[in-house]
Amino acid sequence: MNGKTLTAKILKYLYENPGASIKDLSIVFNVNPNTIRNTLYRLKGNGYVERVGKGYILTSKGEWFVKTILGESIQEKEEIEIEEERIEPKEKIREEKKHSETISIENRDIIERIDMLEKQLNEIRDIIDKLARQLEAIRRNIGRKESREKKNEKREEKMEKLPRPVMNIQEAINVLGPMLDELKLEGKIEIIDSIVVDLDFYNDFKKKFPIPVNEVNKLSILEKTLLDAMIKDARVIKHAGKYYKLID
């Protein structure tokens, strides 16, 4: 703030607020108290103000100066400020409109980018879903293949021998199917009456003959079943009512 402007403001303020102190003027104009004091001393020396108590008032010369000289200047300034205030809102409106349009364009660009990203994400999701379905199909196929392989392995294991050393022939057919004939052709089973017996089990059992009648109850269930079948098939006879004997 230059000296002339501060001087005019001090004169005008004292005209409107007689008795204002240096501190008051310093606070109002946000100016160092020493600068206010020097300005007042100069105005007092020129006869525009005088000291009253702790404050200052205008002299008649000072009042005339404010009314006559500063009054016209203040009026012109007020008119200029009013005109500027009229112009400023228009400029402000134009700037705000321009800013708003800029923001609108930027927002539209952002929205378009978001839409594009959402579209790409949807396409990626579709691809992932498709891959997931393909993987699931592959997994099921592998599972079925492994299941078939396990069944084949079980069949191969069954082809080696019977599930149980002695089985009813109908049960064996139901369980083994055509493999029963394969086992017979390979010489791994023996069909006796209505049962099928593992050949190794059959040969081991034959080594127990002759079997005393009073020791039959010591045989296992499978051995008793096999003995009954051998008796019915005329492969074993009861000799002298004392023991069972193989018929060669």
Backbone torsions as a table, in degrees:
resi	resn	phi	psi	omega
1	MET	NA	121.9	-178.4
2	ASN	-77.4	167.4	-174.4
3	GLY	-63.5	-39.7	-178.6
4	LYS	-65.2	-42.1	-179.7
5	THR	-65.7	-43.4	179.5
6	LEU	-64.5	-41.3	179.2
7	THR	-60.1	-45.9	-179.3
8	ALA	-64.9	-39.1	-179.6
9	LYS	-67.2	-38.0	179.4
10	ILE	-65.2	-44.9	179.3
11	LEU	-60.1	-45.0	-179.0
12	LYS	-66.0	-39.5	-179.1
13	TYR	-65.9	-41.7	178.5
14	LEU	-67.3	-29.7	176.7
15	TYR	-65.1	-38.8	-178.1
16	GLU	-89.7	-23.4	-177.2
17	ASN	-133.8	73.0	-179.4
18	PRO	-59.2	142.1	177.4
19	GLY	87.8	5.1	178.7
20	ALA	-63.6	140.8	-178.2
21	SER	-91.7	172.9	177.2
22	ILE	-60.3	-40.6	179.9
23	LYS	-62.5	-42.9	179.3
24	ASP	-59.7	-47.8	-178.4
25	LEU	-65.2	-36.4	179.4
26	SER	-64.2	-40.8	-179.9
27	ILE	-70.3	-43.7	-177.4
28	VAL	-62.1	-44.6	-175.3
29	PHE	-98.7	1.2	178.2
30	ASN	53.9	49.2	-177.8
31	VAL	-125.3	147.8	178.7
32	ASN	-55.2	135.0	-178.8
33	PRO	-55.6	-34.6	179.8
34	ASN	-63.7	-38.3	178.1
35	THR	-66.0	-40.5	177.2
36	ILE	-62.9	-44.4	-178.0
37	ARG	-62.5	-44.2	-179.8
38	ASN	-64.0	-39.8	179.7
39	THR	-65.2	-42.4	179.3
40	LEU	-64.8	-39.5	178.2
41	TYR	-62.5	-38.8	179.2
42	ARG	-67.6	-42.8	178.6
43	LEU	-64.8	-37.2	179.1
44	LYS	-66.7	-40.4	179.6
45	GLY	-64.9	-28.5	179.8
46	ASN	-91.6	1.4	174.4
47	GLY	83.9	18.5	-179.3
48	TYR	-92.4	-27.2	-179.9
49	VAL	-135.4	164.1	174.1
50	GLU	-143.5	155.4	-176.8
51	ARG	-83.5	132.0	176.2
52	VAL	-133.7	110.0	-177.3
53	GLY	62.7	-125.3	179.2
54	LYS	-96.0	-0.2	-177.1
55	GLY	-121.7	-166.5	-177.4
56	TYR	-134.8	149.7	174.9
57	ILE	-133.4	162.3	177.5
58	LEU	-79.0	145.0	169.8
59	THR	-82.4	175.4	177.1
60	SER	-61.0	-34.5	176.9
61	LYS	-64.8	-42.2	179.5
62	GLY	-65.4	-40.5	178.0
63	GLU	-63.6	-42.9	178.1
64	TRP	-61.0	-40.5	-178.9
65	PHE	-63.8	-43.1	-178.9
66	VAL	-66.3	-44.4	-177.3
67	LYS	-68.7	-43.2	-171.9
68	THR	-86.1	-54.6	-173.3
69	ILE	-84.3	-57.1	-177.1
70	LEU	-69.3	-28.2	-179.1
71	GLY	-59.6	-45.5	178.9
72	GLU	-65.7	-42.2	-179.6
73	SER	-63.8	-40.0	-179.4
74	ILE	-66.6	-40.2	-179.4
75	GLN	-63.8	-44.8	178.3
76	GLU	-61.0	-41.0	-179.9
77	LYS	-64.2	-41.0	179.7
78	GLU	-63.0	-40.9	178.6
79	GLU	-62.8	-41.4	178.9
80	ILE	-63.5	-43.6	-179.7
81	GLU	-63.1	-39.0	178.4
82	ILE	-63.0	-43.3	179.4
83	GLU	-63.5	-42.0	178.1
84	GLU	-63.3	-36.1	178.5
85	GLU	-65.5	-33.2	177.8
86	ARG	-70.6	-38.6	-178.7
87	ILE	-72.7	-39.9	-174.6
88	GLU	-58.2	-45.7	178.6
89	PRO	-59.7	-38.6	179.5
90	LYS	-62.9	-46.0	177.8
91	GLU	-62.3	-40.8	-179.9
92	LYS	-62.4	-42.4	179.3
93	ILE	-62.2	-44.7	179.5
94	ARG	-62.3	-42.6	179.4
95	GLU	-63.9	-43.3	179.7
96	GLU	-64.2	-39.8	179.0
97	LYS	-64.6	-43.7	178.6
98	LYS	-62.5	-43.7	178.5
99	HIS	-62.4	-41.4	179.2
100	SER	-63.3	-42.0	178.6
101	GLU	-64.3	-39.6	178.5
102	THR	-62.2	-45.8	178.5
103	ILE	-62.0	-40.2	-179.8
104	SER	-61.4	-43.6	178.9
105	ILE	-63.9	-44.4	179.6
106	GLU	-63.0	-41.7	178.5
107	ASN	-63.5	-40.0	179.6
108	ARG	-63.6	-40.9	177.3
109	ASP	-62.6	-42.5	179.9
110	ILE	-63.8	-43.0	179.9
111	ILE	-62.6	-41.9	179.0
112	GLU	-63.1	-40.3	178.6
113	ARG	-65.6	-41.8	178.4
114	ILE	-61.6	-44.2	178.7
115	ASP	-59.9	-42.2	-179.5
116	MET	-64.6	-42.3	178.3
117	LEU	-63.8	-40.8	178.2
118	GLU	-62.8	-39.9	178.7
119	LYS	-63.7	-44.6	178.7
120	GLN	-63.3	-39.9	178.3
121	LEU	-63.3	-40.4	177.8
122	ASN	-62.9	-40.8	178.0
123	GLU	-63.7	-40.8	178.4
124	ILE	-64.4	-41.1	178.0
125	ARG	-60.7	-42.4	179.5
126	ASP	-61.4	-42.1	179.6
127	ILE	-63.8	-43.8	179.9
128	ILE	-63.1	-42.5	178.7
129	ASP	-62.0	-41.7	179.9
130	LYS	-63.9	-44.4	178.5
131	LEU	-63.1	-39.5	179.2
132	ALA	-62.0	-42.3	178.4
133	ARG	-64.7	-40.8	179.0
134	GLN	-64.3	-42.3	178.4
135	LEU	-63.6	-39.3	178.6
136	GLU	-64.8	-40.2	178.2
137	ALA	-64.0	-42.5	178.1
138	ILE	-62.4	-42.5	179.7
139	ARG	-61.4	-42.4	178.9
140	ARG	-65.0	-40.8	179.5
141	ASN	-62.9	-42.0	178.1
142	ILE	-63.3	-41.0	178.8
143	GLY	-61.3	-44.9	178.8
144	ARG	-64.4	-39.3	179.8
145	LYS	-64.4	-43.7	178.3
146	GLU	-63.8	-37.7	178.8
147	SER	-63.4	-43.4	178.4
148	ARG	-63.4	-40.9	-179.5
149	GLU	-64.2	-39.6	177.8
150	LYS	-64.1	-40.7	177.9
151	LYS	-63.3	-41.6	178.8
152	ASN	-63.8	-40.1	178.1
153	GLU	-62.2	-41.6	179.0
154	LYS	-63.8	-40.9	178.5
155	ARG	-62.3	-42.0	179.5
156	GLU	-63.0	-39.8	177.1
157	GLU	-64.0	-40.0	179.4
158	LYS	-66.1	-29.4	179.5
159	MET	-69.1	-22.1	179.6
160	GLU	-70.5	-39.1	179.8
161	LYS	-164.1	173.2	179.3
162	LEU	-71.4	151.8	175.2
163	PRO	-59.4	-36.1	175.5
164	ARG	-130.2	148.3	-176.4
165	PRO	-58.9	-31.8	179.6
166	VAL	-129.3	125.4	-179.1
167	MET	-138.4	150.7	170.7
168	ASN	-65.3	139.4	-173.4
169	ILE	-62.4	-37.2	179.6
170	GLN	-67.4	-39.5	177.5
171	GLU	-63.3	-42.2	179.7
172	ALA	-62.0	-40.3	178.4
173	ILE	-63.6	-42.7	-179.3
174	ASN	-63.6	-38.2	-177.0
175	VAL	-81.3	-45.2	-172.3
176	LEU	-96.2	-27.3	-178.8
177	GLY	61.8	-134.4	-177.4
178	PRO	-62.5	-21.9	-177.7
179	MET	-66.2	-20.4	178.6
180	LEU	-62.9	-40.6	177.8
181	ASP	-65.6	-36.5	179.6
182	GLU	-64.1	-42.5	178.0
183	LEU	-62.4	-38.1	179.5
184	LYS	-66.9	-42.9	179.3
185	LEU	-64.9	-32.9	179.4
186	GLU	-80.2	-4.8	177.6
187	GLY	73.6	31.8	-177.4
188	LYS	-101.3	-8.8	-179.9
189	ILE	-135.6	165.1	176.0
190	GLU	-134.1	130.2	177.5
191	ILE	-98.3	120.3	-177.8
192	ILE	-127.3	115.5	-178.5
193	ASP	55.0	-114.1	-176.4
194	SER	-108.6	17.5	-180.0
195	ILE	-125.3	161.1	172.9
196	VAL	-117.2	132.7	-176.6
197	VAL	-128.5	142.3	175.9
198	ASP	-65.3	133.9	-172.7
199	LEU	-62.0	-40.2	179.5
200	ASP	-64.3	-42.1	178.7
201	PHE	-63.1	-40.9	-179.3
202	TYR	-63.7	-45.0	-179.8
203	ASN	-65.2	-40.1	178.3
204	ASP	-64.6	-37.7	-179.4
205	PHE	-67.2	-36.9	-178.9
206	LYS	-64.3	-24.8	-179.9
207	LYS	-68.8	-15.6	-178.5
208	LYS	-82.3	-10.9	-179.6
209	PHE	-78.6	149.5	-3.2
210	PRO	-71.8	148.3	-179.3
211	ILE	-113.1	120.3	178.1
212	PRO	-61.3	143.5	-179.2
213	VAL	-59.6	-39.2	-177.0
214	ASN	-74.3	-2.8	178.7
215	GLU	-109.3	3.6	-179.9
216	VAL	-62.4	-36.4	-178.9
217	ASN	-66.2	-11.0	177.7
218	LYS	-84.9	-11.4	-179.9
219	LEU	-73.4	155.7	175.6
220	SER	-73.6	168.4	-179.2
221	ILE	-60.3	-42.1	-179.2
222	LEU	-65.4	-38.5	179.4
223	GLU	-68.2	-39.4	177.0
224	LYS	-63.3	-41.2	179.2
225	THR	-62.0	-44.3	-179.6
226	LEU	-65.2	-39.8	179.1
227	LEU	-62.1	-44.9	178.8
228	ASP	-59.8	-43.5	-179.4
229	ALA	-65.0	-39.0	-180.0
230	MET	-67.1	-36.0	177.4
231	ILE	-65.9	-45.5	-179.6
232	LYS	-65.6	-31.9	-178.4
233	ASP	-88.4	8.7	177.3
234	ALA	62.0	32.6	175.2
235	ARG	-97.3	-13.3	179.4
236	VAL	-137.7	142.7	175.4
237	ILE	-129.9	158.0	176.3
238	LYS	-92.6	118.7	-175.6
239	HIS	-98.1	121.7	177.5
240	ALA	55.1	22.5	178.6
241	GLY	65.0	14.2	-175.2
242	LYS	-112.5	-31.8	-178.7
243	TYR	-153.8	163.0	177.6
244	TYR	-96.8	135.4	-173.5
245	LYS	-127.7	139.8	177.7
246	LEU	-73.7	144.8	174.8
247	ILE	-102.6	118.0	-178.2
248	ASP	-71.9	NA	NA
